[in-house]
Amino acid sequence: MNRIVIKLLLCTLFLFVTRLVHAADVQSPTTEDSRSDKRPAKIWKLHGLLGEIPKRITNDYPLSDQQNKAGWKLFAPLSDEFEGKELNPQKWTRGFPGWKGRQPALFSKRNVTISDGKLHLVMRKEKVTAEEEKLGYRDYTSACLHSNAHGYYGYYEVKAKPMDSAGSSSFWFRLDETPGWATEIDVFEIGGKARSFEHNYHMTLHVWQTPNSKEHWSVPGIWKAPWRLADGFHIYGFEWGDDEIRWYVDGVLVYTVENTHWHQPLRMIFDSETMPKWFGMPDDKDLPSTFSVEYVRAWNKS
């Protein structure tokens, strides 16, 4: 009888230990997955004026690195001086796949033009078709184009002037084609004449989906310029690194975020949208208004 009891106790102990080991094995990948989805903790933002502005010596390298200490090499597929009469179809496509714009403004291909050595994105007060009205668009058109090539780790610089209305002027990266991932990088979103937003340089990182989660979250940042952003052209730089993402205005660093999730190739996008819940609707007397880009230059280290 004692031998039977001892055997039962030994079997029970064996099963208990086995379950503990199995539980540890199951929990281990979950812990790893949690670590891989850790959100940025290291964030820095400039408060106040830019200070000393770097001098432009050459167009071959970013304004913030005129001596090319980082070893940048021009990446032609995502660089454009917009010197022709037409948009380069090898580099750009008008519109946004699967999206017609933020209501009520409808993306219109005719609102994306090239002239005077610049790219122009226009917002207009105009009627749309009855079919488009059924989709929620009404009385306004705006503009969008995206790159045919993908951007990835590198340096991106634009010289741009936001539109002088409450329509948005934006430079961003999205259209993720990596399975299981959906991310976005907003280099800037500017409401040039949106009330209380005229000086705000908005920069945001988004995660829409990872292989472990479909929760949307973001890392927003704002630098307040001492000037109205729509008053003139300025140089906006963006350095996309493996460890850190950095934003520059006129060659001066204004914002940095630890790169925890943005490791997927994305397409470059310029657009203008109506943002009723954020910037408010544009005053009709300010339309048409134009977001202009004098150049976009991209560099990488490969």
NORQUIGI-V863530 format. One line per field, one symbol per residue. ss: DSSP state (a for helix, b for strand, c for the rest). A space follows every 50 residues. Layout:
BEGIN
ss = ???
END
This chain:
BEGIN
ss = caaaaaaaaaaaaaaaaaaaaaaaaaaaaaaaaaaaccccccbbbccccc ccccccccccccaaacccccccbbcaaacbcccccccccccbbbcbccbc ccccbbbcaaabbbbccbbbbbbbbccccaaaaacccccbbbbbbbbbbb bccbbbbbbbbccccccbbbbbbbcccccccbbbbbbbbbbccccccccb bbbbbbbbbbccbcccbbbbbbbbccccaaaccbbbbbbbcccbbbbbbc cbbbbbbbcccccccbbbbbbbccbccccbcccaaaccbbbbbbbbbbbb cc
END
